[in-house]
């Protein structure tokens, strides 16, 4: 069948799962800055559980659960855009500046900045690339699985 997007998607989702857990639990300063804790342990456990379920669903080729995963990945991508890129281009609110200074002020950055245009740090840019890659490959996998199903090729177990 050519490229199996499900395998590619699973590989990237596995990388996203591992990367996210590492940056949220392991202090790699100055890549991340969790020297005072990450402040969102419950959320990190929920994200781990959801990503784990989606990886299992992809492994089992459960198209409808994978479709929910596409929606959740799209939402996560939008949250990254809204929380990092919108303030970068429009200018940060005073509340975001305080949060940024506390949690990201000393992390690695490579984009230009000034006092109100605060760029995503390198740690989050890599996270965003992985989220986007997982989203794109998951969309392709779901389309491929539904297309194969419609052509009479059984792909669900």
Contact map, one row per residue, 1 for C-alpha under 8 A:
1111000000000000000000000000000000000000000000000000000000000000000000000000000000000000000000000000000000000000000000000000000000000000000000000000000000000
1111000000000000000000000000000000000000000000000000000000000000000000000000000000000000000000000000000000000000000000000000000000000000000000000000000000000
1111100000000000000000000000000000000000000000000000000000000000000000000000000000000000000000000000000000000000000000000000000000000000000000000000000000000
1111111100000000000000000000000000000000000000000000000000000000000000000000000000000000000000000000000000000000000000000000000000000000000010000000000000000
0011111110000000000000000000000000000000000000000000000000000000000000000000000000000000000000000000000000000000000000000000000000000000110110010000000000000
0001111111000000000000000000000000000000000000000000000001101000000000000000000000000000000000000000000000000000000000000000000000000000110111000000000000000
0001111111100000000000000000000000000000000000000000000000000000000000000000000000000000000000000000000000000000000000000000000000000000000000000000000000000
0001111111110000000000000000000000000000000000000000000000000000000000000000000000000000000000000000000000000000000000000000000000000000100000000000000000000
0000111111111000000000000000000000000000000000000000000000000000000000000000000000000000000000000000000000000000000000000000000000000100110010000000000000000
0000011111111100000000000000000000000000000000000000001001100000000000000000000000000000000000000000000000000000000000000000000000000000000000000000000000000
0000001111111110000000000000000000000000000000000000000000000000000000000000000000000000000000000000000000000000000000000000000000000000000000000000000000000
0000000111111111000000000000000000000000000000000000000000000000000000000000000000000000000000000000000000000000000000000000000001001100000000000000000000000
0000000011111111100000000000000000000000000000000010001000000000000000000000000000000000000000000000000000000000000000000000000001000100000000000000000000000
0000000001111111110000000000000000000000000000000000001000000000000000000000000000000000000000000000000000000000000000000000000000000000000000000000000000000
0000000000111111111000000000000000000000000000000000000000000000000000000000000000000000000000000000000000000000000000000000000001000000000000000000000000000
0000000000011111111100000000000000000000000000000000000000000000000000000000000000000000000000000000000000000000000000000000001001100100000000000000000000000
0000000000001111111110000000000000000000000000010011000000000000000000000000000000000000000000000000000000000000000000000000000000000000000000000000000000000
0000000000000111111111000000000000000000000000000000000000000000000000000000000000000000000000000000000000000000000000000000000000000000000000000000000000000
0000000000000011111111100000000000000000000000000000000000000000000000000000000000000000000000000000000000000000000000000000001000000000000000000000000000000
0000000000000001111111110000000000000000000000000000000000000000000000000000000000000000000000000000000000000000000000000000001000000000000000000000000000000
0000000000000000111111111100000000000000000100010000000000000000000000000000000000000000000000000000000000000000000000000000000000000000000000000000000000000
0000000000000000011111111100000000000000000000000000000000000000000000000000000000000000000000000000000000000000000000000000000000000000000000000000000000000
0000000000000000001111111111000100000000000000000000000000000000000000000000000000000000000000000000000000000000000000000010000000000000000000000000000000000
0000000000000000000111111110000001000100000100000000000000000000000000000000000000000000000000000000000000000000000000000000000000000000000000000000000000000
0000000000000000000011111110000001000100000000000000000000000000000000000000000000000000000000000000000000000000000000000000000000000000000000000000000000000
0000000000000000000011111111000001000000000000000000000000000000000000000000000000000000000000000000000000000000000000000000000000000000000000000000000000000
0000000000000000000000111111100111100000000000000000000000000000000000000000000000000000000000000000000000000000000000000000000000000000000000000000000000000
0000000000000000000000100111111110000000000000000000000000000000000000000000000000000000000000000000000000000000000000000000000000000000000000000000000000000
0000000000000000000000000011111111100000000000000000000000000000000000000000000000000000000000000000000000100000000000000000000000000000000000000000000000000
0000000000000000000000000001111110000000000000000000000000000000000000000000000000000000000000000000000001110000000000000000000000000000000000000000000000000
0000000000000000000000000001111110000000000000000000000000000000000000000000000000000000000000000000000000110000000000000110000000000000000000000000000000000
0000000000000000000000100011111111000000000000000000000000000000000000000000000000000000000000000000000100110000000000000010000000000000000000000000000000000
0000000000000000000000000011111111110100000000000000000000000000000000000000000000000000000000000000001101100000000000000000000000000000000000000000000000000
0000000000000000000000011110100111111100000000000000000000000000000000000000000000000000000000000000001000000000000000000000000000000000000000000000000000000
0000000000000000000000000010100011111100000000000000000000000000000000000000000000000000000000000000000000000000000000000000000000000000000000000000000000000
0000000000000000000000000000000011111100000000000000000000000000000000000000000000000000000000000000000000000000000000000000000000000000000000000000000000000
0000000000000000000000000000000001111110000000000000000000000000000000000000000000000000000000000000000000000000000000000000000000000000000000000000000000000
0000000000000000000000011000000011111111100000000000000000000000000000000000000000000000000000000000000000000000000000000000000000000000000000000000000000000
0000000000000000000000000000000000001111100000000000000000000000000000000000000000000000000000000000000000000000000000000000000000000000000000000000000000000
0000000000000000000000000000000000000111111100000000000000000000000000000000000000000000000000000000000000000000000000000000000000000000000000000000000000000
0000000000000000000000000000000000000111111110000000000000000000000000000000000000000000000000000000000000000000000000000000000000000000000000000000000000000
0000000000000000000000000000000000000001111111000000000000000000000000000000000000000000000000000000000000000000000000000000000000000000000000000000000000000
0000000000000000000000000000000000000001111111100000000000000000000000000000000000000000000000000000000000000000000000000000000000000000000000000000000000000
0000000000000000000010010000000000000001111111110000000000000000000000000000000000000000000000000000000000000000000000000000000000000000000000000000000000000
0000000000000000000000000000000000000000111111111000000000000000000000000000000000000000000000000000000000000000000000000000000000000000000000000000000000000
0000000000000000000000000000000000000000011111111100000000000000000000000000000000000000000000000000000000000000000000000000000000000000000000000000000000000
0000000000000000000000000000000000000000001111111110000000000000000000000000000000000000000000000000000000000000000000000000000000000000000000000000000000000
0000000000000000100010000000000000000000000111111111000000000000000000000000000000000000000000000000000000000000000000000000000000000000000000000000000000000
0000000000000000000000000000000000000000000011111111100000000000000000000000000000000000000000000000000000000000000000000000000000000000000000000000000000000
0000000000000000000000000000000000000000000001111111110000000000000000000000000000000000000000000000000000000000000000000000000000000000000000000000000000000
0000000000001000100000000000000000000000000000111111111000000000000000000000000000000000000000000000000000000000000000000000000000000000000000000000000000000
0000000000000000100000000000000000000000000000011111111100000000000000000000000000000000000000000000000000000000000000000000000000000000000000000000000000000
0000000000000000000000000000000000000000000000001111111110000000000000000000000000000000000000000000000000000000000000000000000000000000000000000000000000000
0000000000000000000000000000000000000000000000000111111111000000110010000000000000000000000000000000000000000000000000000000000000000000000000000000000000000
0000000001001100000000000000000000000000000000000011111111100000000000000000000000000000000000000000000000000000000000000000000000000000000000000000000000000
0000000000000000000000000000000000000000000000000001111111110000000000000000000000000000000000000000000000000000000000000000000000000000000000000000000000000
0000000000000000000000000000000000000000000000000000111111111110110000000000000000000000000000000000000000000000000000000000000000000000000000000000000000000
0000010001000000000000000000000000000000000000000000011111111110010000000000000000000000000000000000000000000000000000000000000000000000000000000000000000000
0000010001000000000000000000000000000000000000000000001111111100000000000000000000000000000000000000000000000000000000000000000000000000000000000000000000000
0000000000000000000000000000000000000000000000000000000111111100000000000000000000000000000000000000000000000000000000000000000000000000000000000000000000011
0000010000000000000000000000000000000000000000000000000011111110010000000000000000000000000000000000000000000000000000000000000000000000000000001000000000111
0000000000000000000000000000000000000000000000000000000011111111110000000000000000000000000000000000000000000000000000000000000000000000000000000000000000011
0000000000000000000000000000000000000000000000000000000011001111111000000000000000000000000000000000000000000000000000000000000000000000000001001100000000010
0000000000000000000000000000000000000000000000000000000000000111111100000000000000000000000000000000000000000000000000000000000000000000000000000000000000000
0000000000000000000000000000000000000000000000000000010010000111111110000000000000000000000000000000000000000000000000000000000000000000000000000000000000000
0000000000000000000000000000000000000000000000000000010011001111111111000000000000000000000000000000000000000000000000000000000000000000010001000000000000000
0000000000000000000000000000000000000000000000000000000000000011111111100000000000000000000000000000000000000000000000000000000000000000001001000000000000000
0000000000000000000000000000000000000000000000000000000000000001111111110000000000000000000000000000000000000000000000000000000000000000000000000000000000000
0000000000000000000000000000000000000000000000000000010000000000111111111000000000000000000000000000000000000000000000000000000000000000010000000000000000000
0000000000000000000000000000000000000000000000000000000000000000011111111100000000000000000000000000000000000000000000000000000000000010011000000000000000000
0000000000000000000000000000000000000000000000000000000000000000001111111110000000000000000000000000000000000000000000000000000000000000000000000000000000000
0000000000000000000000000000000000000000000000000000000000000000000111111111000000000000000000000000000000000000000000000000000000000000000000000000000000000
0000000000000000000000000000000000000000000000000000000000000000000011111111100000000000000000000000000000000000000000000000000000110110000000000000000000000
0000000000000000000000000000000000000000000000000000000000000000000001111111110000000000000000000000000000000000000000000000000000000010000000000000000000000
0000000000000000000000000000000000000000000000000000000000000000000000111111111000000000000000000000000000000000000000000000000000000000000000000000000000000
0000000000000000000000000000000000000000000000000000000000000000000000011111111100000000000000000000000000000000000000000000000000100000000000000000000000000
0000000000000000000000000000000000000000000000000000000000000000000000001111111110000000000000000000000000000000000000000000000100110000000000000000000000000
0000000000000000000000000000000000000000000000000000000000000000000000000111111111000000000000000000000000000000000000000000000000000000000000000000000000000
0000000000000000000000000000000000000000000000000000000000000000000000000011111111100000000000000000000000000000000000000000000000000000000000000000000000000
0000000000000000000000000000000000000000000000000000000000000000000000000001111111111000000000000000000000000000000000000000000100000000000000000000000000000
0000000000000000000000000000000000000000000000000000000000000000000000000000111111111100000000000000000000000000000000000000000000000000000000000000000000000
0000000000000000000000000000000000000000000000000000000000000000000000000000011111111110000000000000000000000000000000000000000000000000000000000000000000000
0000000000000000000000000000000000000000000000000000000000000000000000000000001111111110000000000000000000000000000000000000000000000000000000000000000000000
0000000000000000000000000000000000000000000000000000000000000000000000000000000111111111000000000000000000000000000000110000000000000000000000000000000000000
0000000000000000000000000000000000000000000000000000000000000000000000000000000111111111100000000000000000000000000000110000000000000000000000000000000000000
0000000000000000000000000000000000000000000000000000000000000000000000000000000011111111111000000000000000000000000000000000000000000000000000000000000000000
0000000000000000000000000000000000000000000000000000000000000000000000000000000001111111111110000000000000000000000011000000000000000000000000000000000000000
0000000000000000000000000000000000000000000000000000000000000000000000000000000000011111111100000000000000000000000111110000000000000000000000000000000000000
0000000000000000000000000000000000000000000000000000000000000000000000000000000000001111111000000000000000000000000010000000000000000000000000000000000000000
0000000000000000000000000000000000000000000000000000000000000000000000000000000000000111111100000000000000000000000010000000000000000000000000000000000000000
0000000000000000000000000000000000000000000000000000000000000000000000000000000000000111111110000000000000000000000111000000000000000000000000000000000000000
0000000000000000000000000000000000000000000000000000000000000000000000000000000000000011011111111000000000000000000111000000000000000000000000000000000000000
0000000000000000000000000000000000000000000000000000000000000000000000000000000000000010001111111000000000000000000100000000000000000000000000000000000000000
0000000000000000000000000000000000000000000000000000000000000000000000000000000000000000000111111100000000000000000000000000000000000000000000000000000000000
0000000000000000000000000000000000000000000000000000000000000000000000000000000000000000000111111110000000000000000000000000000000000000000000000000000000000
0000000000000000000000000000000000000000000000000000000000000000000000000000000000000000000111111111000000000000000000000000000000000000000000000000000000000
0000000000000000000000000000000000000000000000000000000000000000000000000000000000000000000111111111100000000000000101000000000000000000000000000000000000000
0000000000000000000000000000000000000000000000000000000000000000000000000000000000000000000001111111110000000000000000000000000000000000000000000000000000000
0000000000000000000000000000000000000000000000000000000000000000000000000000000000000000000000111111111100000000000000000000000000000000000000000000000000000
0000000000000000000000000000000000000000000000000000000000000000000000000000000000000000000000011111111110000000000001000000000000000000000000000000000000000
0000000000000000000000000000000000000000000000000000000000000000000000000000000000000000000000001111111111000000000000000000000000000000000000000000000000000
0000000000000000000000000000000000000000000000000000000000000000000000000000000000000000000000000111111110000000000000000000000000000000000000000000000000000
0000000000000000000000000000000011000000000000000000000000000000000000000000000000000000000000000011111111000000000000000000000000000000000000000000000000000
0000000000000000000000000000000110000000000000000000000000000000000000000000000000000000000000000011111111100000000000001000000000000000000000000000000000000
0000000000000000000000000000000000000000000000000000000000000000000000000000000000000000000000000001111111100000000000000000000000000000000000000000000000000
0000000000000000000000000000010010000000000000000000000000000000000000000000000000000000000000000000101111110000000000000000000000000000000000000000000000000
0000000000000000000000000000111110000000000000000000000000000000000000000000000000000000000000000000000111111000000000001100000000000000000000000000000000000
0000000000000000000000000000011100000000000000000000000000000000000000000000000000000000000000000000000001111100000000001110000000000000000000000000000000000
0000000000000000000000000000000000000000000000000000000000000000000000000000000000000000000000000000000000111110000000111100000000000000000000000000000000000
0000000000000000000000000000000000000000000000000000000000000000000000000000000000000000000000000000000000011111000000001100000000000000000000000000000000000
0000000000000000000000000000000000000000000000000000000000000000000000000000000000000000000000000000000000001111100000110000000000000000000000000000000000000
0000000000000000000000000000000000000000000000000000000000000000000000000000000000000000000000000000000000000111110000100000000000000000000000000000000000000
0000000000000000000000000000000000000000000000000000000000000000000000000000000000000000000000000000000000000011111111100000000000000000000000000000000000000
0000000000000000000000000000000000000000000000000000000000000000000000000000000000000000000000000000000000000001111111000000000000000000000000000000000000000
0000000000000000000000000000000000000000000000000000000000000000000000000000000000000000000000000000000000000000111111000000000000000000000000000000000000000
0000000000000000000000000000000000000000000000000000000000000000000000000000000000000001001110001000000000000000111111000000000000000000000000000000000000000
0000000000000000000000000000000000000000000000000000000000000000000000000000000000000011111100000000000000000000111111100000000000000000000000000000000000000
0000000000000000000000000000000000000000000000000000000000000000000000000000000000000011001100001001000000000000111111110000000000000000000000000000000000000
0000000000000000000000000000000000000000000000000000000000000000000000000000000000011001000000000000000000001011100011111000000000000000000000000000000000000
0000000000000000000000000000000000000000000000000000000000000000000000000000000000011001000000000000000000001010000001111111100000000000000000000000000000000
0000000000000000000000000000000000000000000000000000000000000000000000000000000000000000000000000000000100111100000000111111100000000000000000000000000000000
0000000000000000000000000000001000000000000000000000000000000000000000000000000000000000000000000000000000111100000000011111110000000000000000000000000000000
0000000000000000000000100000001100000000000000000000000000000000000000000000000000000000000000000000000000010000000000011111111000000000000000000000000000000
0000000000000000000000000000000000000000000000000000000000000000000000000000000000000000000000000000000000000000000000011111111100000000000000000000000000000
0000000000000000000000000000000000000000000000000000000000000000000000000000000000000000000000000000000000000000000000011111111110000000000000000000000000000
0000000000000000000000000000000000000000000000000000000000000000000000000000000000000000000000000000000000000000000000000111111111000000000000000000000000000
0000000000000001001100000000000000000000000000000000000000000000000000000000000000000000000000000000000000000000000000000011111111100000000000000000000000000
0000000000000000000000000000000000000000000000000000000000000000000000000000100100000000000000000000000000000000000000000001111111110000000000000000000000000
0000000000000000000000000000000000000000000000000000000000000000000000000000000000000000000000000000000000000000000000000000111111111000000000000000000000000
0000000000011011000000000000000000000000000000000000000000000000000000000000000000000000000000000000000000000000000000000000011111111100000000000000000000000
0000000000000001000000000000000000000000000000000000000000000000000000001001100000000000000000000000000000000000000000000000001111111110000000000000000000000
0000000000000000000000000000000000000000000000000000000000000000000000001000100000000000000000000000000000000000000000000000000111111111000000000000000000000
0000000000010000000000000000000000000000000000000000000000000000000000000000000000000000000000000000000000000000000000000000000011111111100000000000000000000
0000000010011001000000000000000000000000000000000000000000000000000000001000000000000000000000000000000000000000000000000000000001111111110000000000000000000
0000000000000000000000000000000000000000000000000000000000000000000001001100000000000000000000000000000000000000000000000000000000111111111000000000000000000
0000000000000000000000000000000000000000000000000000000000000000000000000000000000000000000000000000000000000000000000000000000000011111111100000000000000000
0000110110000000000000000000000000000000000000000000000000000000000000000000000000000000000000000000000000000000000000000000000000001111111110000000000000000
0000110010000000000000000000000000000000000000000000000000000000010011000000000000000000000000000000000000000000000000000000000000000111111111000000000000000
0000000000000000000000000000000000000000000000000000000000000000001001000000000000000000000000000000000000000000000000000000000000000011111111100000000000000
0000110000000000000000000000000000000000000000000000000000000000000000000000000000000000000000000000000000000000000000000000000000000001111111110000000000000
0001110010000000000000000000000000000000000000000000000000000000000000000000000000000000000000000000000000000000000000000000000000000000111111111000000000000
0000010000000000000000000000000000000000000000000000000000000010011000000000000000000000000000000000000000000000000000000000000000000000011111111100000000000
0000000000000000000000000000000000000000000000000000000000000000000000000000000000000000000000000000000000000000000000000000000000000000001111111110000000000
0000100000000000000000000000000000000000000000000000000000000000000000000000000000000000000000000000000000000000000000000000000000000000000111111111000000000
0000000000000000000000000000000000000000000000000000000000001010000000000000000000000000000000000000000000000000000000000000000000000000000011111111100000100
0000000000000000000000000000000000000000000000000000000000000010000000000000000000000000000000000000000000000000000000000000000000000000000001111111110000000
0000000000000000000000000000000000000000000000000000000000000000000000000000000000000000000000000000000000000000000000000000000000000000000000111111111000000
0000000000000000000000000000000000000000000000000000000000000000000000000000000000000000000000000000000000000000000000000000000000000000000000011111111111100
0000000000000000000000000000000000000000000000000000000000000000000000000000000000000000000000000000000000000000000000000000000000000000000000001111111111100
0000000000000000000000000000000000000000000000000000000000000000000000000000000000000000000000000000000000000000000000000000000000000000000000000111111110000
0000000000000000000000000000000000000000000000000000000000000000000000000000000000000000000000000000000000000000000000000000000000000000000000000011111110000
0000000000000000000000000000000000000000000000000000000000000000000000000000000000000000000000000000000000000000000000000000000000000000000000000001111111000
0000000000000000000000000000000000000000000000000000000000000000000000000000000000000000000000000000000000000000000000000000000000000000000000000001111111100
0000000000000000000000000000000000000000000000000000000000000000000000000000000000000000000000000000000000000000000000000000000000000000000000000001100111110
0000000000000000000000000000000000000000000000000000000000001000000000000000000000000000000000000000000000000000000000000000000000000000000000001001100011111
0000000000000000000000000000000000000000000000000000000000011110000000000000000000000000000000000000000000000000000000000000000000000000000000000000000001111
0000000000000000000000000000000000000000000000000000000000011100000000000000000000000000000000000000000000000000000000000000000000000000000000000000000000111
